[in-house]
Amino acid sequence: MPPAITAAVEGITDEAVVRRLFSHVRAVPGNVYVKQGKPSLRKRLAGYNHPARHAPWFILVDLDRDADCAPPLRQEWLPQPAPMGCFRVAVRAIEAWLMADAEALARFLHVPKSRIPADPEALEDPKVEMVNLARQSRQKPITTDRVARQRSGRAVGPAYASRLIEYAHGPWRPDIAAQRADSLARAIRALRQLMDNCA
């Protein structure tokens, strides 16, 4: 039995995606530490890197607007990753990975496939685009769940995260999405390499 892989992520949607990736590559999942956003995760990164000297760890963050591309952010945050640590960056946000399976997302949101961006990793703000797609849905509950009400002060609707979690665990296909999201393809390859190193 290979060792379980421990993970750390920014939020609950990222947790769902990581658990789905573990299932996709048939990794043995360990604990997934869910932090309350990127600053909290970064503060604990050195602590996560320490046990990765002896046991497998997978850490995922969004690129957002913190750098032009993933390598500079990885170098700044974790210049000396431990041998069994795998630190990956979603470009520019986890929503881009979920959007990259255009057919599945179109069915899930009840929108035409042609509305799904062809290059989700090139979007400035994939979360805003995901909300805009939900706004175009033919199903009113989808719009209500994901789109923030006017003057609510919120960026997303009340069930935004829970619906994305449902999608990540359900119709989303990581292998299909990886064809249009290079950072996802790299994360899957790195996760498989981590498993090989643990064998």
Phi, psi and chi 1 to 4 in degrees:
 res  aa     phi    psi   chi1   chi2   chi3   chi4
   1 MET       -  121.6  171.6   73.4   74.6      -
   2 PRO   -68.0  156.4   23.8  -32.5      -      -
   3 PRO   -68.9  151.0   24.3  -32.9      -      -
   4 ALA   -69.9  145.4      -      -      -      -
   5 ILE   -99.2  121.8  -59.3  175.9      -      -
   6 THR   -84.9  147.8  -53.6      -      -      -
   7 ALA  -134.7  158.9      -      -      -      -
   8 ALA  -139.8  135.7      -      -      -      -
   9 VAL  -141.1  170.3  -62.8      -      -      -
  10 GLU   -75.0  -43.1  -67.4 -178.2   41.7      -
  11 GLY  -153.2 -175.6      -      -      -      -
  12 ILE   -71.1  -30.1   56.4  174.8      -      -
  13 THR   -67.3  -41.2  -55.5      -      -      -
  14 ASP   -62.9  -37.9  -49.2   83.1      -      -
  15 GLU   -59.5  -44.4  177.5 -170.2   10.5      -
  16 ALA   -61.2  -41.7      -      -      -      -
  17 VAL   -65.4  -44.6  169.0      -      -      -
  18 VAL   -63.6  -43.0  165.0      -      -      -
  19 ARG   -62.6  -37.5  -70.9 -169.5 -179.3  -80.4
  20 ARG   -67.1  -39.2 -179.2   62.4 -172.7  -84.3
  21 LEU   -63.8  -41.3  -67.5 -178.6      -      -
  22 PHE   -58.9  -44.0  -78.6    9.3      -      -
  23 SER   -64.1  -40.0  174.0      -      -      -
  24 HIS   -61.3  -40.8  176.7   65.7      -      -
  25 VAL   -96.4    3.7  -58.7      -      -      -
  26 ARG    62.6   39.5  -66.1 -175.9  170.7   85.6
  27 ALA   -82.0  153.0      -      -      -      -
  28 VAL   -85.1  114.4  178.3      -      -      -
  29 PRO   -78.7  137.5   28.1  -31.7      -      -
  30 GLY  -105.5 -151.7      -      -      -      -
  31 ASN   -66.7  145.3  -68.7  -31.3      -      -
  32 VAL  -118.5  113.3  178.7      -      -      -
  33 TYR   -87.6  117.8  -65.0   96.2      -      -
  34 VAL  -103.0  114.2 -178.9      -      -      -
  35 LYS   -93.4  164.2  -58.7  -66.2  110.3 -174.0
  36 GLN   -92.8   66.9  -60.3  -55.2  -49.0      -
  37 GLY   102.0  173.0      -      -      -      -
  38 LYS   -66.6  -43.7 -175.7 -178.5  -72.3 -173.1
  39 PRO   -57.9  -40.2  -25.2   35.1      -      -
  40 SER   -65.3  -40.7  176.0      -      -      -
  41 LEU   -66.1  -43.6  178.6   57.8      -      -
  42 ARG   -62.0  -37.9 -175.0  176.4 -173.5 -179.4
  43 LYS   -60.6  -29.5 -166.7 -179.4  -60.4 -177.2
  44 ARG  -101.6    3.6  -68.9  165.2  174.3   79.2
  45 LEU   -61.4  -43.4 -165.4   55.7      -      -
  46 ALA   -61.7  -37.0      -      -      -      -
  47 GLY   -65.8  -33.9      -      -      -      -
  48 TYR   -75.4  -32.1  -63.0  146.0      -      -
  49 ASN   -69.6  -28.9 -164.7   46.5      -      -
  50 HIS   -61.6  -53.2 -175.9   75.6      -      -
  51 PRO   -68.7  -16.8   23.0  -32.3      -      -
  52 ALA   -72.0   -1.2      -      -      -      -
  53 ARG   -70.7  -24.9  -65.0  179.4  -57.9  166.4
  54 HIS  -126.6  -14.5  -51.3  -68.2      -      -
  55 ALA  -141.5  149.3      -      -      -      -
  56 PRO   -71.4  133.6   25.1  -32.7      -      -
  57 TRP  -131.2  142.9  -86.7   74.1      -      -
  58 PHE  -126.2  120.0 -176.2   84.2      -      -
  59 ILE  -121.2  131.2  -60.9  166.1      -      -
  60 LEU  -127.8  131.2  177.3   66.0      -      -
  61 VAL  -133.7  160.2  -59.7      -      -      -
  62 ASP   -84.6  144.6  -74.3  -12.6      -      -
  63 LEU   -70.6  -40.8  177.4   62.6      -      -
  64 ASP    50.7 -133.0  -64.6  -39.8      -      -
  65 ARG  -111.1   23.1  -63.8 -177.8 -179.1   87.8
  66 ASP   -76.1  -17.8  -67.3  -17.6      -      -
  67 ALA  -161.2  166.7      -      -      -      -
  68 ASP   -72.6  -31.0  -69.9  -26.2      -      -
  69 CYS  -152.3  174.8   55.0      -      -      -
  70 ALA   -69.0  -43.3      -      -      -      -
  71 PRO   -55.3  -44.0  -28.8   37.1      -      -
  72 PRO   -61.5  -36.8  -21.7   32.8      -      -
  73 LEU   -66.6  -43.7 -174.4  141.0      -      -
  74 ARG   -61.6  -41.2  -71.1 -156.3  -49.4  -89.0
  75 GLN   -65.7  -39.5  177.8   63.0   29.0      -
  76 GLU   -70.0  -43.4  179.2 -174.3   -9.4      -
  77 TRP   -77.2  -40.2  -80.5   36.7      -      -
  78 LEU  -142.8   75.4 -163.7   63.3      -      -
  79 PRO   -65.8  -24.5   19.4  -30.0      -      -
  80 GLN  -127.7   77.2  -65.2 -177.6  -46.2      -
  81 PRO   -66.8  144.1   22.7  -30.8      -      -
  82 ALA   -67.8  156.5      -      -      -      -
  83 PRO   -57.6  -31.6  -22.5   31.4      -      -
  84 MET  -108.4   21.1  -60.7 -174.3   74.7      -
  85 GLY  -100.5  143.9      -      -      -      -
  86 CYS  -130.2  105.4 -178.5      -      -      -
  87 PHE  -107.8  112.2  178.8   36.9      -      -
  88 ARG  -119.8  155.3  -55.3  -49.8  -54.6  175.0
  89 VAL  -125.9  126.1  179.5      -      -      -
  90 ALA   -84.7  126.7      -      -      -      -
  91 VAL  -100.6  124.6  178.1      -      -      -
  92 ARG   -88.7   -5.4  -73.0 -164.4  173.3  -98.2
  93 ALA  -157.8  162.3      -      -      -      -
  94 ILE   -60.2  -27.2 -155.5   73.3      -      -
  95 GLU   -60.8  -30.4  -77.9   85.9   -8.1      -
  96 ALA   -64.0  -39.1      -      -      -      -
  97 TRP   -64.5  -41.6  -72.0    7.7      -      -
  98 LEU   -69.7  -34.7  -62.9  173.4      -      -
  99 MET   -71.7  -22.6 -145.7  177.7  -66.9      -
 100 ALA   -68.3  -18.7      -      -      -      -
 101 ASP   -92.4   80.3 -175.3   -5.8      -      -
 102 ALA   -61.7  -41.6      -      -      -      -
 103 GLU   -63.6  -46.1 -175.9  177.7   -3.7      -
 104 ALA   -66.1  -41.4      -      -      -      -
 105 LEU   -68.0  -38.5 -176.0   63.4      -      -
 106 ALA   -60.6  -42.8      -      -      -      -
 107 ARG   -66.2  -41.2  -74.0 -162.2  -54.5  -93.3
 108 PHE   -66.1  -39.6 -172.0   73.9      -      -
 109 LEU   -90.3   -8.9  -66.9  179.5      -      -
 110 HIS    59.3   52.8  -64.0  -87.1      -      -
 111 VAL  -130.1  157.9  -62.0      -      -      -
 112 PRO   -62.8  141.5  -20.2   31.7      -      -
 113 LYS   -58.9  -30.5 -177.4 -178.4  173.0 -177.3
 114 SER   -63.8  -18.1   59.8      -      -      -
 115 ARG   -80.5  -17.8  -61.2  -81.2  177.3   87.3
 116 ILE   -76.3  127.0  -48.7  -65.2      -      -
 117 PRO   -56.7  136.5  -25.0   34.1      -      -
 118 ALA   -72.1  -26.6      -      -      -      -
 119 ASP  -129.6   77.3 -173.6    3.5      -      -
 120 PRO   -63.4  -26.1   19.8  -30.7      -      -
 121 GLU   -74.2  -12.4  -70.5 -167.7  -37.0      -
 122 ALA   -87.5   -6.8      -      -      -      -
 123 LEU   -71.0  142.6  -63.9  169.9      -      -
 124 GLU   -67.8  -39.3  -83.8  -66.2  -50.6      -
 125 ASP  -143.2   89.2 -166.4  -27.6      -      -
 126 PRO   -59.6  -29.6  -25.3   35.4      -      -
 127 LYS   -65.5  -43.7  177.8  176.9  -77.6 -169.9
 128 VAL   -60.9  -41.2  167.3      -      -      -
 129 GLU   -64.8  -38.3 -175.3   62.3   31.5      -
 130 MET   -63.4  -41.5 -172.1   70.6   81.5      -
 131 VAL   -64.9  -41.4  172.4      -      -      -
 132 ASN   -63.1  -37.2  -72.5  -21.2      -      -
 133 LEU   -64.1  -43.2  -74.0  168.8      -      -
 134 ALA   -62.8  -33.8      -      -      -      -
 135 ARG   -63.4  -26.9 -170.9  175.7  -80.3  114.6
 136 GLN   -89.8   -0.5  -59.2  170.2   45.8      -
 137 SER   -63.9  148.1  176.0      -      -      -
 138 ARG   -81.6   -6.6  -64.9 -174.4  -68.0  -94.6
 139 GLN  -106.2  114.2  -60.8  -72.1  -37.4      -
 140 LYS   -57.9  -40.2 -172.7  174.3 -179.2 -179.4
 141 PRO   -59.0  -31.9  -25.5   34.9      -      -
 142 ILE   -65.8  -44.6  -70.8  174.8      -      -
 143 THR   -63.3  -44.6  -56.7      -      -      -
 144 THR   -63.2  -40.5  -55.9      -      -      -
 145 ASP   -68.4  -39.8  -76.4  -10.8      -      -
 146 ARG  -104.3  -22.5  -65.2  169.2 -179.0   80.0
 147 VAL   -99.4  128.5  179.0      -      -      -
 148 ALA   -66.6  141.9      -      -      -      -
 149 ARG   -71.6  150.6  -63.9  178.7 -177.7   88.3
 150 GLN   -59.1  140.8  -75.1 -172.1  -15.9      -
 151 ARG    64.4   15.9  -64.9 -174.6  -65.3  -81.8
 152 SER   -80.2  -19.6   69.5      -      -      -
 153 GLY    78.4    5.1      -      -      -      -
 154 ARG  -104.7  153.6  -62.5  168.2   56.3  100.7
 155 ALA   -85.3  -25.6      -      -      -      -
 156 VAL  -135.5  167.0  -62.8      -      -      -
 157 GLY   -73.8  171.5      -      -      -      -
 158 PRO   -65.8  -26.9   22.4  -32.8      -      -
 159 ALA  -112.2   20.4      -      -      -      -
 160 TYR   -54.9  -53.8  177.8   83.1      -      -
 161 ALA   -65.3  -43.7      -      -      -      -
 162 SER   -65.0  -34.9   61.4      -      -      -
 163 ARG   -71.2  -37.8  -65.6  -57.9 -174.2 -172.0
 164 LEU   -67.0  -35.5  -74.5 -171.6      -      -
 165 ILE   -63.2  -43.6  -69.6  167.2      -      -
 166 GLU   -58.1  -42.9  176.9 -172.3  -14.4      -
 167 TYR   -67.2  -43.4  171.5   65.6      -      -
 168 ALA   -62.4  -39.5      -      -      -      -
 169 HIS   -82.1  -13.8  -76.1  -54.8      -      -
 170 GLY  -108.1 -102.7      -      -      -      -
 171 PRO   -76.0  -15.7   25.1  -33.1      -      -
 172 TRP   -62.1  134.3 -177.6   59.1      -      -
 173 ARG  -117.4  103.8  -60.8  166.6  -64.2  177.5
 174 PRO   -56.6  -37.2  -25.7   34.8      -      -
 175 ASP   -66.4  -38.1   54.1  -23.7      -      -
 176 ILE   -70.5  -45.1  -60.5  -61.9      -      -
 177 ALA   -61.5  -35.1      -      -      -      -
 178 ALA   -64.1  -19.3      -      -      -      -
 179 GLN   -71.6  -20.7  -63.8  172.5   21.4      -
 180 ARG  -122.3    9.0  -63.4 -158.6  -53.0  155.7
 181 ALA  -138.0   97.1      -      -      -      -
 182 ASP   -63.1  -37.1 -175.3   61.2      -      -
 183 SER   -66.9  -29.6   63.4      -      -      -
 184 LEU   -70.1  -44.8  171.9   58.4      -      -
 185 ALA   -58.7  -41.7      -      -      -      -
 186 ARG   -66.1  -38.5  -70.1  172.2 -177.6  -90.8
 187 ALA   -64.7  -41.1      -      -      -      -
 188 ILE   -64.5  -43.2  -68.2  171.4      -      -
 189 ARG   -63.4  -41.8  -72.1 -162.5  -62.6  -90.3
 190 ALA   -65.7  -37.6      -      -      -      -
 191 LEU   -65.9  -41.1 -173.3   52.4      -      -
 192 ARG   -65.5  -38.5  -73.2 -173.0  167.3  127.8
 193 GLN   -64.6  -39.1 -177.2   63.2   51.4      -
 194 LEU   -60.7  -42.8 -179.9   62.5      -      -
 195 MET   -63.2  -41.6  -67.1  168.9   61.3      -
 196 ASP   -62.6  -38.7  -71.0  -16.2      -      -
 197 ASN   -67.5  -24.6  -66.9  -16.8      -      -
 198 CYS   -87.9  -14.1  -64.4      -      -      -
 199 ALA   -68.9      -      -      -      -      -
